């Protein structure tokens, strides 16, 4: 009976040693994977911010209510209903023209 108990103990200790050895080999791999996961999460957060910005720009570009203002920003044409205002220097040597929306 004592022989059976000692054999079981030795076998269990061998299994435990093999398990500890396997865990020791897996820990560096686990740490590396966790580090890569953190890097990927930060990249995902950055990309989410960029995607949100691009979605907002996309929504604005295809909004029919803002079509005129977008055309004015991207082109140099102005609405015919706008009045032109001329700003003059005190010495009246230089004039600057800027369009203004009429009320």
DSSP file (Angstrom, degrees, kcal/mol; ACC not computed):
  #  RESIDUE AA STRUCTURE BP1 BP2  ACC     N-H-->O    O-->H-N    N-H-->O    O-->H-N    TCO  KAPPA ALPHA  PHI   PSI    X-CA   Y-CA   Z-CA
    1    1 A X     >        0   0    0      0, 0.0     4,-2.2     0, 0.0     5,-0.2   0.000 360.0 360.0 360.0 -42.3    0.0    0.0    0.0
    2    2 A X  H  >  +     0   0    0      1,-0.2     4,-2.4     2,-0.2     5,-0.2   0.867 360.0  53.3 -65.2 -35.3    2.8    2.4    0.8
    3    3 A X  H  > S+     0   0    0      2,-0.2     4,-2.2     1,-0.2    -1,-0.2   0.901 108.3  49.9 -65.0 -40.5    4.5    1.5   -2.5
    4    4 A X  H  > S+     0   0    0      2,-0.2     4,-2.4     1,-0.2    -2,-0.2   0.912 111.8  47.8 -65.2 -42.5    1.2    2.4   -4.3
    5    5 A X  H  X S+     0   0    0     -4,-2.2     4,-2.3     1,-0.2    -2,-0.2   0.902 112.2  49.0 -65.4 -42.2    0.9    5.7   -2.5
    6    6 A X  H  X S+     0   0    0     -4,-2.4     4,-2.3     2,-0.2    -1,-0.2   0.879 111.3  49.6 -68.6 -35.7    4.5    6.6   -3.2
    7    7 A X  H  X S+     0   0    0     -4,-2.2     4,-2.6     2,-0.2     5,-0.2   0.926 111.6  48.9 -66.3 -43.9    4.2    5.7   -6.9
    8    8 A X  H  X S+     0   0    0     -4,-2.4     4,-2.6     1,-0.2    -2,-0.2   0.904 111.9  49.8 -61.1 -40.7    1.0    7.9   -7.2
    9    9 A X  H  X S+     0   0    0     -4,-2.3     4,-2.5     2,-0.2    -2,-0.2   0.922 111.4  47.6 -64.8 -44.6    2.8   10.7   -5.5
   10   10 A X  H  X S+     0   0    0     -4,-2.3     4,-2.2     2,-0.2    -2,-0.2   0.914 113.6  48.1 -63.6 -43.2    5.8   10.5   -7.8
   11   11 A X  H  X S+     0   0    0     -4,-2.6     4,-2.4     2,-0.2    -2,-0.2   0.919 112.6  48.6 -64.2 -43.5    3.5   10.3  -10.9
   12   12 A X  H  X S+     0   0    0     -4,-2.6     4,-2.5    -5,-0.2    -2,-0.2   0.892 111.0  50.3 -64.5 -38.6    1.5   13.3   -9.7
   13   13 A X  H  X S+     0   0    0     -4,-2.5     4,-2.5     2,-0.2    -1,-0.2   0.880 110.3  50.4 -66.0 -37.4    4.7   15.3   -9.0
   14   14 A X  H  X S+     0   0    0     -4,-2.2     4,-2.3     2,-0.2    -2,-0.2   0.912 112.0  47.2 -65.9 -42.3    6.0   14.5  -12.5
   15   15 A X  H  X S+     0   0    0     -4,-2.4     4,-2.3     2,-0.2    -2,-0.2   0.916 112.7  49.5 -64.4 -42.4    2.6   15.7  -14.0
   16   16 A X  H  X S+     0   0    0     -4,-2.5     4,-2.5     2,-0.2    -2,-0.2   0.905 110.6  50.1 -63.7 -41.3    2.7   18.8  -11.9
   17   17 A X  H  X S+     0   0    0     -4,-2.5     4,-2.5     1,-0.2    -1,-0.2   0.906 110.6  49.6 -64.0 -41.1    6.3   19.5  -13.0
   18   18 A X  H  X S+     0   0    0     -4,-2.3     4,-2.3     2,-0.2    -1,-0.2   0.898 111.5  49.5 -63.8 -39.4    5.4   19.1  -16.6
   19   19 A X  H  X S+     0   0    0     -4,-2.3     4,-2.3     2,-0.2    -2,-0.2   0.915 111.9  47.5 -65.7 -43.2    2.4   21.4  -16.1
   20   20 A X  H  X S+     0   0    0     -4,-2.5     4,-2.3     2,-0.2    -2,-0.2   0.903 111.7  51.0 -65.2 -40.7    4.6   24.1  -14.5
   21   21 A X  H  X S+     0   0    0     -4,-2.5     4,-1.6     2,-0.2    -2,-0.2   0.915 110.3  48.9 -62.5 -43.2    7.2   23.8  -17.2
   22   22 A X  H  X S+     0   0    0     -4,-2.3     4,-1.6     1,-0.2    -2,-0.2   0.906 111.2  50.0 -63.6 -41.5    4.5   24.2  -19.9
   23   23 A X  H  X S+     0   0    0     -4,-2.3     4,-1.8     1,-0.2    -2,-0.2   0.887 107.4  54.4 -63.9 -38.9    3.2   27.3  -18.1
   24   24 A X  H  X S+     0   0    0     -4,-2.3     4,-0.6     1,-0.2    -1,-0.2   0.850 110.1  46.8 -64.5 -33.2    6.6   28.8  -17.8
   25   25 A X  H  X S+     0   0    0     -4,-1.6     4,-0.6     1,-0.2    -1,-0.2   0.802 113.1  49.4 -76.8 -28.9    7.1   28.4  -21.6
   26   26 A X  H  X S+     0   0    0     -4,-1.6     4,-2.5     1,-0.2    -2,-0.2   0.744  93.8  74.5 -82.8 -23.6    3.6   29.9  -22.3
   27   27 A X  H  X S+     0   0    0     -4,-1.8     4,-2.5     1,-0.2     5,-0.2   0.918  95.9  46.9 -60.5 -47.3    4.0   33.0  -20.1
   28   28 A X  H  X S+     0   0    0     -4,-0.6     4,-2.2     1,-0.2    -1,-0.2   0.908 114.0  49.4 -61.5 -38.1    6.4   34.9  -22.4
   29   29 A X  H  X S+     0   0    0     -4,-0.6     4,-2.2     2,-0.2    -1,-0.2   0.903 110.7  50.5 -64.4 -40.7    4.1   34.1  -25.4
   30   30 A X  H  X S+     0   0    0     -4,-2.5     4,-2.2     2,-0.2    -2,-0.2   0.915 110.2  49.2 -63.5 -43.9    1.1   35.3  -23.4
   31   31 A X  H  X S+     0   0    0     -4,-2.5     4,-2.2     2,-0.2    -2,-0.2   0.904 110.7  50.5 -62.7 -41.7    2.8   38.6  -22.5
   32   32 A X  H  X S+     0   0    0     -4,-2.2     4,-2.3     1,-0.2    -1,-0.2   0.909 110.6  49.3 -62.6 -42.2    3.8   39.2  -26.1
   33   33 A X  H  X S+     0   0    0     -4,-2.2     4,-2.2     1,-0.2    -2,-0.2   0.881 109.8  51.3 -65.4 -38.3    0.2   38.5  -27.2
   34   34 A X  H  X S+     0   0    0     -4,-2.2     4,-2.1     2,-0.2    -2,-0.2   0.894 109.8  50.0 -65.2 -39.9   -1.2   41.0  -24.6
   35   35 A X  H  X S+     0   0    0     -4,-2.2     4,-2.1     2,-0.2    -2,-0.2   0.919 111.2  48.3 -64.7 -43.9    1.3   43.7  -25.8
   36   36 A X  H  X S+     0   0    0     -4,-2.3     4,-2.5     1,-0.2    -2,-0.2   0.891 109.7  53.5 -62.8 -39.0    0.2   43.2  -29.4
   37   37 A X  H  X S+     0   0    0     -4,-2.2     4,-2.3     2,-0.2    -2,-0.2   0.897 107.5  50.6 -63.4 -40.7   -3.4   43.3  -28.3
   38   38 A X  H  X S+     0   0    0     -4,-2.1     4,-2.2     2,-0.2    -1,-0.2   0.918 110.8  49.2 -62.9 -42.9   -2.9   46.6  -26.6
   39   39 A X  H  X S+     0   0    0     -4,-2.1     4,-2.2     1,-0.2    -2,-0.2   0.916 111.4  48.9 -62.2 -43.3   -1.2   48.0  -29.7
   40   40 A X  H  X S+     0   0    0     -4,-2.5     4,-2.5     1,-0.2    -1,-0.2   0.894 109.3  52.9 -64.8 -39.1   -4.0   46.9  -31.9
   41   41 A X  H  X S+     0   0    0     -4,-2.3     4,-2.3     2,-0.2    -1,-0.2   0.906 109.2  48.6 -63.9 -40.9   -6.6   48.4  -29.5
   42   42 A X  H  X S+     0   0    0     -4,-2.2     4,-2.1     2,-0.2    -1,-0.2   0.905 112.2  49.1 -66.3 -38.5   -4.9   51.8  -29.7
   43   43 A X  H  X S+     0   0    0     -4,-2.2     4,-2.5     2,-0.2    -2,-0.2   0.887 109.8  52.0 -65.2 -37.7   -4.7   51.6  -33.5
   44   44 A X  H  X S+     0   0    0     -4,-2.5     4,-2.5     2,-0.2    -2,-0.2   0.908 108.5  50.7 -64.7 -41.3   -8.4   50.7  -33.5
   45   45 A X  H  X S+     0   0    0     -4,-2.3     4,-2.0     2,-0.2    -2,-0.2   0.913 111.5  48.0 -62.3 -42.2   -9.2   53.7  -31.4
   46   46 A X  H  X S+     0   0    0     -4,-2.1     4,-2.1     1,-0.2    -2,-0.2   0.922 112.9  47.9 -63.7 -43.6   -7.3   56.0  -33.7
   47   47 A X  H  X S+     0   0    0     -4,-2.5     4,-3.0     1,-0.2    -2,-0.2   0.855 107.7  55.7 -67.0 -34.9   -9.0   54.5  -36.8
   48   48 A X  H  X S+     0   0    0     -4,-2.5     4,-2.6     2,-0.2    -1,-0.2   0.915 108.0  48.9 -62.8 -41.9  -12.4   54.9  -35.1
   49   49 A X  H  X S+     0   0    0     -4,-2.0     4,-2.1     2,-0.2    -2,-0.2   0.919 113.2  46.8 -61.9 -43.0  -11.7   58.6  -34.6
   50   50 A X  H  X S+     0   0    0     -4,-2.1     4,-2.5     2,-0.2    -2,-0.2   0.905 112.1  50.1 -66.2 -41.0  -10.6   58.9  -38.3
   51   51 A X  H  X S+     0   0    0     -4,-3.0     4,-2.6     2,-0.2    -2,-0.2   0.909 109.7  51.2 -63.9 -41.7  -13.7   57.0  -39.5
   52   52 A X  H  X S+     0   0    0     -4,-2.6     4,-2.1     2,-0.2    -1,-0.2   0.909 111.0  48.6 -62.1 -41.1  -16.0   59.2  -37.4
   53   53 A X  H  X S+     0   0    0     -4,-2.1     4,-2.3     1,-0.2    -2,-0.2   0.927 112.9  47.1 -63.6 -45.1  -14.4   62.3  -38.9
   54   54 A X  H  X S+     0   0    0     -4,-2.5     4,-2.5     1,-0.2    -2,-0.2   0.858 110.6  52.5 -67.0 -34.5  -14.7   60.9  -42.5
   55   55 A X  H  X S+     0   0    0     -4,-2.6     4,-2.8     2,-0.2    -1,-0.2   0.896 109.2  49.8 -66.7 -39.4  -18.3   59.9  -41.8
   56   56 A X  H  X S+     0   0    0     -4,-2.1     4,-2.3     2,-0.2    -2,-0.2   0.922 112.8  46.6 -64.9 -42.9  -19.1   63.4  -40.7
   57   57 A X  H  X S+     0   0    0     -4,-2.3     4,-2.7     2,-0.2    -2,-0.2   0.903 112.6  50.5 -64.1 -40.4  -17.5   64.9  -43.7
   58   58 A X  H  X S+     0   0    0     -4,-2.5     4,-1.6     2,-0.2    -2,-0.2   0.931 110.9  48.1 -62.6 -46.0  -19.3   62.4  -45.9
   59   59 A X  H  < S+     0   0    0     -4,-2.8    -1,-0.2     1,-0.2    -2,-0.2   0.904 113.6  47.9 -61.5 -41.2  -22.6   63.3  -44.3
   60   60 A X  H >< S+     0   0    0     -4,-2.3     3,-1.2     1,-0.2    -2,-0.2   0.909 109.1  53.1 -66.6 -41.6  -21.9   67.0  -44.8
   61   61 A X  H 3< S+     0   0    0     -4,-2.7    -1,-0.2     1,-0.3    -2,-0.2   0.799 114.9  40.8 -66.5 -27.5  -20.9   66.6  -48.4
   62   62 A X  T 3< S+     0   0    0     -4,-1.6     2,-0.6    -5,-0.2    -1,-0.3   0.233  84.8 114.9-105.6  14.1  -24.1   64.8  -49.3
   63   63 A X    X   -     0   0    0     -3,-1.2     3,-1.2    -4,-0.2     4,-0.2  -0.755  56.9-152.6 -82.7 118.8  -26.4   67.0  -47.3
   64   64 A X  G >  S+     0   0    0     -2,-0.6     3,-0.8     1,-0.3     4,-0.3   0.763  92.1  61.3 -65.7 -23.3  -28.7   68.9  -49.7
   65   65 A X  G 3  S+     0   0    0      1,-0.2    -1,-0.3     2,-0.1     4,-0.2   0.742 108.8  42.0 -73.9 -21.5  -29.1   71.8  -47.3
   66   66 A X  G <> S+     0   0    0     -3,-1.2     4,-2.3    -6,-0.2    -1,-0.2   0.265  81.5 105.5-107.1  11.0  -25.4   72.5  -47.3
   67   67 A X  H <> S+     0   0    0     -3,-0.8     4,-2.4    -4,-0.2     5,-0.2   0.904  80.6  49.0 -60.0 -43.2  -24.8   72.1  -51.1
   68   68 A X  H  > S+     0   0    0     -4,-0.3     4,-2.3     1,-0.2    -1,-0.2   0.940 112.0  46.9 -63.5 -47.1  -24.6   75.8  -51.7
   69   69 A X  H  > S+     0   0    0     -4,-0.2     4,-2.0     1,-0.2    -1,-0.2   0.881 112.7  50.2 -65.7 -35.3  -22.1   76.5  -49.0
   70   70 A X  H  X S+     0   0    0     -4,-2.3     4,-2.5     2,-0.2     5,-0.3   0.915 110.1  50.2 -67.4 -41.8  -20.0   73.5  -50.0
   71   71 A X  H  X S+     0   0    0     -4,-2.4     4,-2.0    -5,-0.2     6,-0.4   0.889 111.1  49.6 -62.8 -37.8  -19.9   74.7  -53.6
   72   72 A X  H  < S+     0   0    0     -4,-2.3    -1,-0.2     2,-0.2    -2,-0.2   0.879 112.4  47.5 -68.9 -36.8  -18.9   78.2  -52.5
   73   73 A X  H  < S+     0   0    0     -4,-2.0    -2,-0.2    -5,-0.2    -1,-0.2   0.897 119.2  38.1 -70.6 -39.3  -16.1   76.7  -50.3
   74   74 A X  H  < S+     0   0    0     -4,-2.5     2,-0.2    -5,-0.1    -2,-0.2   0.718 124.4  36.1 -87.8 -20.9  -14.7   74.4  -53.0
   75   75 A X  S  < S-     0   0    0     -4,-2.0     0, 0.0    -5,-0.3     0, 0.0  -0.663  79.8-121.0-119.9 179.0  -15.2   76.8  -55.9
   76   76 A X  S    S+     0   0    0     -2,-0.2     2,-0.3     2,-0.1    -4,-0.1  -0.012  73.5 111.1-114.0  29.9  -14.9   80.5  -56.3
   77   77 A X        -     0   0    0     -6,-0.4     2,-0.3    -5,-0.0    -2,-0.2  -0.758  50.7-154.8-100.0 151.4  -18.5   81.2  -57.4
   78   78 A X        -     0   0    0     -2,-0.3     2,-0.1     4,-0.1    -2,-0.1  -0.876  28.0 -90.4-126.0 158.2  -20.9   83.0  -55.2
   79   79 A X    >   -     0   0    0     -2,-0.3     3,-1.9     1,-0.1    -1,-0.0  -0.397  32.2-129.8 -63.6 136.7  -24.7   83.1  -54.9
   80   80 A X  T 3  S+     0   0    0      1,-0.3    -1,-0.1    -2,-0.1    -2,-0.0   0.723 105.8  64.8 -63.1 -19.1  -26.3   85.8  -57.1
   81   81 A X  T 3  S+     0   0    0      2,-0.1    21,-0.4    21,-0.1    -1,-0.3   0.501  82.9  99.0 -82.0  -2.8  -28.3   87.0  -54.1
   82   82 A X    <   -     0   0    0     -3,-1.9     2,-0.3    19,-0.2    19,-0.2  -0.604  68.8-135.6 -85.3 144.7  -25.1   88.0  -52.3
   83   83 A X  E     -A  100   0A   0     17,-2.1    17,-2.4    -2,-0.3     2,-0.5  -0.738  15.5-124.9 -96.8 148.1  -24.0   91.6  -52.3
   84   84 A X  E     -A   99   0A   0     -2,-0.3     2,-0.5    15,-0.2    15,-0.2  -0.802  22.0-160.8 -94.7 131.5  -20.4   92.6  -52.9
   85   85 A X  E     -A   98   0A   0     13,-2.5    13,-2.4    -2,-0.5     2,-0.6  -0.936   3.0-154.9-112.7 131.5  -18.8   94.8  -50.2
   86   86 A X  E     -A   97   0A   0     -2,-0.5     2,-0.4    11,-0.2    11,-0.2  -0.930   5.2-157.0-109.5 120.2  -15.7   96.8  -51.0
   87   87 A X  E     -A   96   0A   0      9,-2.6     9,-2.0    -2,-0.6     2,-0.4  -0.814  12.7-162.4 -95.6 134.3  -13.5   97.7  -48.0
   88   88 A X  E     -A   95   0A   0     -2,-0.4     7,-0.2     7,-0.2     2,-0.1  -0.919  15.3-124.6-121.1 143.5  -11.3  100.7  -48.6
   89   89 A X    >   -     0   0    0      5,-1.3     3,-1.0    -2,-0.4     7,-0.0  -0.350  32.1-109.9 -73.6 163.3   -8.1  101.8  -46.8
   90   90 A X  T 3  S+     0   0    0      1,-0.3    -1,-0.1     2,-0.1    -2,-0.0   0.855 122.3  49.1 -65.5 -33.7   -8.0  105.3  -45.3
   91   91 A X  T 3  S-     0   0    0      3,-0.0    -1,-0.3     1,-0.0    -2,-0.0   0.518 105.6-134.9 -84.3  -2.1   -5.5  106.4  -47.9
   92   92 A X    <   +     0   0    0     -3,-1.0    -2,-0.1     2,-0.2     3,-0.1   0.800  69.5 120.2  58.0  34.9   -7.8  104.8  -50.6
   93   93 A X        +     0   0    0      1,-0.2     2,-0.4     0, 0.0    -1,-0.1   0.675  69.0  38.7 -98.9 -19.3   -4.9  103.2  -52.4
   94   94 A X        -     0   0    0      2,-0.0    -5,-1.3     0, 0.0     2,-0.4  -0.994  63.3-162.9-137.2 137.6   -6.1   99.6  -52.1
   95   95 A X  E     -A   88   0A   0     -2,-0.4     2,-0.4    -7,-0.2    -7,-0.2  -0.940   1.6-163.9-120.8 143.1   -9.5   98.0  -52.4
   96   96 A X  E     -A   87   0A   0     -9,-2.0    -9,-2.6    -2,-0.4     2,-0.4  -0.993   9.0-151.3-126.3 129.9  -10.5   94.5  -51.2
   97   97 A X  E     +A   86   0A   0     -2,-0.4     2,-0.4   -11,-0.2   -11,-0.2  -0.860  18.5 170.7-104.8 133.7  -13.8   92.8  -52.3
   98   98 A X  E     -A   85   0A   0    -13,-2.4   -13,-2.5    -2,-0.4     2,-0.2  -0.997  28.1-127.3-138.1 135.4  -15.6   90.3  -50.2
   99   99 A X  E     -A   84   0A   0     -2,-0.4     2,-0.4   -15,-0.2   -15,-0.2  -0.511  23.8-168.2 -78.8 150.8  -19.1   88.8  -50.8
  100  100 A X  E     -A   83   0A   0    -17,-2.4   -17,-2.1    -2,-0.2     2,-0.2  -0.997  25.3-110.8-137.7 141.0  -21.7   89.0  -48.1
  101  101 A X        -     0   0    0     -2,-0.4     2,-0.2   -19,-0.2   -19,-0.2  -0.474  32.1-127.0 -71.4 138.9  -25.1   87.2  -47.9
  102  102 A X              0   0    0    -21,-0.4    -1,-0.1    -2,-0.2   -21,-0.1  -0.622 360.0 360.0 -86.0 148.9  -28.1   89.4  -48.2
  103  103 A X              0   0    0     -2,-0.2    -1,-0.1   -21,-0.0   -21,-0.1   0.474 360.0 360.0 -73.6 360.0  -30.8   89.2  -45.5
